[in-house]
Amino acid sequence: MDRQALISRFEAEMGKINRPGVDKLMKYIQGSDFYTAPASTKFHLSCEGGLLQHSLNVLDALRGLLVFNPITGVYEYQVAGKVAAEIPADSVTIAALLHDICKTHFYTTAMRNVKNEKTNKWEKQPYYTIDDKMPLGHGPKSAMIVKQYIELTTPEMYAIWWHMGFNGSYENDTAAGASYEKYPLALALYTADMMASRLMEAEAANKALFAEPSQATAGSFGEDIGTGEPDAPPPESEWQEAPTLQKGE
């Protein structure tokens, strides 16, 4: 999907959010480098527009992880066949699309010498590096930026705040674990973020399987891959009985 298509989808998804201040939030996003920044310096989607693509990937992963209930109009986080949490559709969209808004005004480009294996000469090539203009952390910084413009529900705030998960620090991991237990959306967002960065994305683009989103999670912006319903059984005339086993087989 090209950049303009990604922008169109992002703005269409955010256009469904009906909260005071969302127009000002969109002006901040459109005036920042959100649409052009990479998602990382050298790992997943370290490319122009990577942050935008990653944000939509997390939305698709999160919607795919949850089960939408058309009767109630909310998403269900099911665990072992039980509904552990009901999550409003706008919470899914806000948490996924804005979890990494902290990466606006965060990256810059620099030049370094790279050896050209064909010519055996050193050449200057650009690369992404960090120039954090708002050094306020990661998840907490995203929550702070969003809350300057719109109100967040408590589960949304905890989900965005703790989407980076565990890091080996006792204080961090204790708080993150408690948050996942209290607000399952936080655990779901962390899981979806890992799905996107580890399974869906390569360094410069989405992996081939995820080059285009599915209609199941992206609606009209996704490719038509069928309804997901199982194929109809073959006609009765096509059924064949297994051959009778002989003794000793």
N, C-alpha and C positions, 0 to 999 in steps of 0.2 A: 504494500500500500504506500503511495507516495505521500510526501509531507503534507500537501494541502488536504489530501483525504483524511490524514490523521488529525489535522487541525479541525476540519469540519466535523469529524466524529466527536472529538473532545468537546468542542463547543456545543454540539447537539446534546451530548450527555449532561454537561453542566447546565444546559438550558432547561433541563427537567427539574432542577433544584429550585424550589420556590421558598427562598428565605431572604429576609431583609439583608441587604449588603452584598448579595451575590454578584450584582452588576459591578460593584466596586472591586470585588475580588477578581472578576474577569478582566477588568482594566489593569489591575496589577499584573496578572499573568501575561496579558497581551503586551504590556510595556516592558516585561522582563525578558530574559533569554530562555524562558521555559520551553518554547517551541524549537529552539536551536541547540540547547545545551546537550552534552552527552549524559548518559546514565552513570558512567564511571570513567576513570582515567585509562584503564587498560583491561578491564575484565568484561563485564556484560555491556553490550551496546555502547562501546566507547567510540561513538560516531556522532556526527551532527544530527540532531533530532532524536537522539537516543533516549533522553529523559521523557519526551512525549510518548514515544513508542512503549517504553517500559511502563509508564503510568497506565496506558490502555491495556497492556498485557496483564498487569496485576488485576485490573477490573475484570478482564475475561477469565483469568484464573480463579478469582474470588467468586464470580457468578457460577463458574463451573463446579466449584467446590460445594456451593450451597444448593439447596433445592427450592425452587420458586413455587409457592402455593398460590395458584390462580384464584382460589376462593377467598383467601384472606388478603392477597396482594402483597405478602411479605415473603422474604427468604427464610428458609429454615436451615439451621445448622444441625444436621442429624449426626448422632454418634451412636453406633451400634444399633441402628434402627429406631432410635428415640430422638425426639426433638429437644436438643439441648438449649437452643435459643431461637427466638424469632427476631429477624433483623429487617427493619424497613428498607425499601429499595433505595431511598435517597442516602441512607447511611452507608450502604454498599458502595454507591457511586462516590460519595464524598471521601470515604476512607481510602478507597483505592486510587482515585485520580489525584488526591492531594497529599498522599503520605510522603512524597519526596519533594514537595514544594520548597523544602529547605535547600535544594540544589540549585535554585535560582541565584544568580550572582555568586556562584561558588567556583566555577571552573574558568580557566583561561587557557590560551595556547602559548607555547614557547617553541623554540627551535633547538634541535640537537643534531649531531653528526651521525649519520647512518651509512654503513659501507654498502655500496651497490655491488652485489655479487656478480653481476654481469660485466660491469666495467672495471671492477676492483678499485673504484674510487670512492672517496668519502663525499657524501652529499648532505646538505642541511634539509631536514624534514620537520614539519610541525608535529607537535604532540600535545595532548591535554595534560594539564597540571592543575593543582588547586590554588585558588586565590580567594579564600573565604572572606567575603566582605561583611558577613554577619556571623561571627564566631559564637554561636549560641547552642552548639550541639547539633544533633541530627533529628531524631523523632520529636523531641521537645520543641525544637526550632520550627519544625513544620506546623505543629499545633499552635504555636504562638503566632505565626504568620497568618494562618487561617482565621484564628480568633480575633485578629485585628479587623476583620471584615464581616464575618458571619458567626452566629452562635453554633457551637458544636454540642451535640448530646454527650452525656458522660461516656457511653460506650465508644462513640466516635473519637473523643479526645484520647481515651486510653489506647485505642487501637492505633492511632497515628503516633502517639507518644512512644509506644513500645513495639513498633513494627520491626525493629532491628533484632529483637529477641535477646538471647543470652550471649554474654561475652566473657564469662569466667570470673567476673567480679561478684563477690558475695552480695553486696548491696544491690547491684543492678539485677542480678538473676533472681534474688528473692522478690524484689518488687515486680519484675516482669512475670514471674510465675504466679504471684498473687493476682496480678491484673488479668492474666489469661483465665484463671479460675472464676473471677468475678464477672468478667466481660468476655464471653466467647468470641465476639467480633474481633477482639485483639488477637486472639490465637489464630482465627481464620485469616486475618490480614497478614500476619507473619508467615503463615503457611503459603498463602497465595504469592507473596513477595518472593519466597524461596522457589516456588514453582516457576515463576516468571524468569528469575535470574539464572536458575540452574538448569531448567528443562526447556524453556521456550527460546532463550536468547543466546546468540553467539556474540563475538566481539564487535562485529560491524553490522549485524542485521539479525533479524529473527531466524531461527533455524528453519529449514525447508518445510517441516511439518506445520509450522506456525506462521508461514509467510503471510497468510491471510487469516483473519479471525473467522470463527464459525458463526453462522446465523443464530445458533443456540445461545450465544453470549453477546453477540454484537448486533443482532437484529438485521436491519436492512443494510448495515455496513459490512456484514459478513458474507462469506461465500456460501452458496447453496450446496450443502453436503447431505441433503436429505433431512427427514424429520426426526431421525433417531429411533423411529419405531422399528421393531423387528420385521424382517421380511415375512410375507405371507407364506404359510406352509405350502409345499408343492401339492398338486392335485393328487387325489387318492390313488390314481392309476400309476403314479410315479414312485409310490412307496414300495420298497422291496424288503421282504423278510430276510433276516440273517440266515445263512445256511445252518442246518442242524449240525451240531457238533458230533463227531464220531467218538466212540470209546477210545480213551487214551489221549484225547486232545485236551 
